[in-house]
Amino acid sequence: MEEIIRSQFPEVVEFEILLTQEGVMPVLTLRIEFSPSIGEGQYKELGSRLKEKLKIRSNLTFEIEIIKPGGLPRYTLKSSRFKDLTKK
């Protein structure tokens, strides 16, 4: 995911991936924070393009959640960006 996002979507400042469970189905959510220079009018189109690229490259379907600039923590390790919320 890191390679796809960083190489093809320079507008993304930070991101994290959440794994949750809805009934028996796992759900992957990609939370993304765009650069403040990107207008909110572009969020939906960029999110759709990113979702499509990830589906093509990984065969995984992500829900996309757009977070306002400054809303995500800054991660230094790739593994910190993935949060498995299915474990209790």
Contact map, one row per residue, 1 for C-alpha under 8 A:
1111100000000000000000000000000000000000000000000000010000000000000000000000000000000000
1111110000000000000000000000000000000000000000000000000000000000000000000000010000000000
1111111000000000000000000000000000000000000000000000000000000000000000000000000000000000
1111111110000000000000000000000000000000000000000000110000000000000000000000000000000000
1111111111010000000000000000000000000000000000000100000000000000000000000000000000000000
0111111111010000000000000000000000000000000000000000000000000000000000000000000000000000
0011111111000000000000000000000000000000000000000000000000000000000000000000000000000000
0001111111000000000000000000000000000000000000000000000000000000000000000000000000000000
0001111111110000000000000000000000000000000000000100000000000000000000000000000000000000
0000111111111000000000000000000000000000000000000000000000000000000000000000000000000000
0000000011111000000000000000000001100100000000000000000000000000000000000000000000000000
0000110011111110000000000000000111100000000000000000000000000000000000000000000000000000
0000000001111110000000000000000111100000000000000000000000000000000000000000000000000000
0000000000011111000000000000000111000000000000000000000000000000000000011100000000000000
0000000000011111100000000000011110000000000000000000000000000000000000010000000010000000
0000000000000111110000000000011100000000000000000000000000000000000000000000000011100000
0000000000000011111000000001111000000000000000000000000000000000000000000000000011100000
0000000000000001111100000011111000000000000000000000000000000000000000000000000001111000
0000000000000000111110000111100000000000000000000000000000000000000000000000000001111100
0000000000000000011111000111100000000000000000000000000000000000000000000000000000011100
0000000000000000001111111110000000000000000000000000000000000000000000000000000000001100
0000000000000000000111111110000000000000000000000000000000000000000000000000000000000000
0000000000000000000011111100000000000000000000000000000000000000000000000000000000000000
0000000000000000000011111100000000000000000000000000000000000000000000000000000000000000
0000000000000000000011111110000000000000000000000000000000000000000000000000000000000000
0000000000000000001111111111000000000000000000000000000000000000000000000000000000000000
0000000000000000011111001111100000000000000000000000000000000110000000000000000000000000
0000000000000000111100000111110000000000000000000000000000001110000000000000000000000000
0000000000000000111100000011111000000000000000000000000000000111100000000000000000000000
0000000000000011110000000001111100000000000000000000000000000111100000000000000000000000
0000000000000011110000000000111110000000000000000000000000000001111000000000000000000000
0000000000011111000000000000011111000000000000000000000000000001111000000000000000000000
0000000000011110000000000000001111100000000000000000000000000000011111110000000000000000
0000000000111100000000000000000111110100001000000000000000000000011110000000000000000000
0000000000111000000000000000000011111100000000000000000000000000000010000000000000000000
0000000000000000000000000000000001111110000000000000000000000000000010000000000000000000
0000000000000000000000000000000000111110000000000000000000000000000000000000000000000000
0000000000100000000000000000000001111111011000000000000000000000000000000000000000000000
0000000000000000000000000000000000011111111000000000000000000000000000000000000000000000
0000000000000000000000000000000000000111111000000000000000000000000000000000000000000000
0000000000000000000000000000000000000011111100000000000000000000000000000000000000000000
0000000000000000000000000000000000000111111111000000000000000000000000000000000000000000
0000000000000000000000000000000001000111111111100000000000000000010000000000000000000000
0000000000000000000000000000000000000000111111110000000000000000000000000000000000000000
0000000000000000000000000000000000000000011111111000000000000000000000000000000000000000
0000000000000000000000000000000000000000011111111100000000000000000000000000000000000000
0000000000000000000000000000000000000000001111111110000000000001010000000000000000000000
0000000000000000000000000000000000000000000111111111000000000000000000000000000000000000
0000000000000000000000000000000000000000000011111111100000000000000000000000000000000000
0000100010000000000000000000000000000000000001111111110000000000000000000000000000000000
0000000000000000000000000000000000000000000000111111111000001111000000000000000000000000
0000000000000000000000000000000000000000000000011111111100000000000000000000000000000000
0001000000000000000000000000000000000000000000001111111110000000000000000000000000000000
1001000000000000000000000000000000000000000000000111111111111100000000000000000000000000
0000000000000000000000000000000000000000000000000011111111111100000000000000000000000000
0000000000000000000000000000000000000000000000000001111111100000000000000000000000000000
0000000000000000000000000000000000000000000000000000111111100000000000000000000000000000
0000000000000000000000000000000000000000000000000000011111110000000000000000000000000000
0000000000000000000000000000000000000000000000000000011111111000000000000000000000000000
0000000000000000000000000000000000000000000000000000011001111100000000000000000000000000
0000000000000000000000000001000000000000000000000010011000111110000000000000000000000000
0000000000000000000000000011110000000000000000000010011000011111000000000000000000000000
0000000000000000000000000011110000000000000000000010000000001111100000000000000000000000
0000000000000000000000000000111100000000000000100010000000000111110000000000000000000000
0000000000000000000000000000111100000000000000000000000000000011111000000000000000000000
0000000000000000000000000000001111000000001000100000000000000001111100000000000000000000
0000000000000000000000000000001111000000000000000000000000000000111110110000000000000000
0000000000000000000000000000000011000000000000000000000000000000011111100000000000000000
0000000000000000000000000000000011110000000000000000000000000000001111110000000000000000
0000000000000000000000000000000010000000000000000000000000000000000111111000000000000000
0000000000000000000000000000000010000000000000000000000000000000001111111000000000000000
0000000000000110000000000000000010000000000000000000000000000000001011111100000000000000
0000000000000100000000000000000000000000000000000000000000000000000001111110000000000000
0000000000000100000000000000000000000000000000000000000000000000000000011111000000000000
0000000000000000000000000000000000000000000000000000000000000000000000001111110110000000
0000000000000000000000000000000000000000000000000000000000000000000000000111110100000000
0000000000000000000000000000000000000000000000000000000000000000000000000011111110000000
0100000000000000000000000000000000000000000000000000000000000000000000000011111111000000
0000000000000000000000000000000000000000000000000000000000000000000000000000111111000000
0000000000000000000000000000000000000000000000000000000000000000000000000011111111100000
0000000000000011100000000000000000000000000000000000000000000000000000000010111111100000
0000000000000001111000000000000000000000000000000000000000000000000000000000011111110000
0000000000000001111000000000000000000000000000000000000000000000000000000000000111111000
0000000000000000011100000000000000000000000000000000000000000000000000000000000001111110
0000000000000000011110000000000000000000000000000000000000000000000000000000000000111111
0000000000000000001110000000000000000000000000000000000000000000000000000000000000011111
0000000000000000000000000000000000000000000000000000000000000000000000000000000000011111
0000000000000000000000000000000000000000000000000000000000000000000000000000000000001111
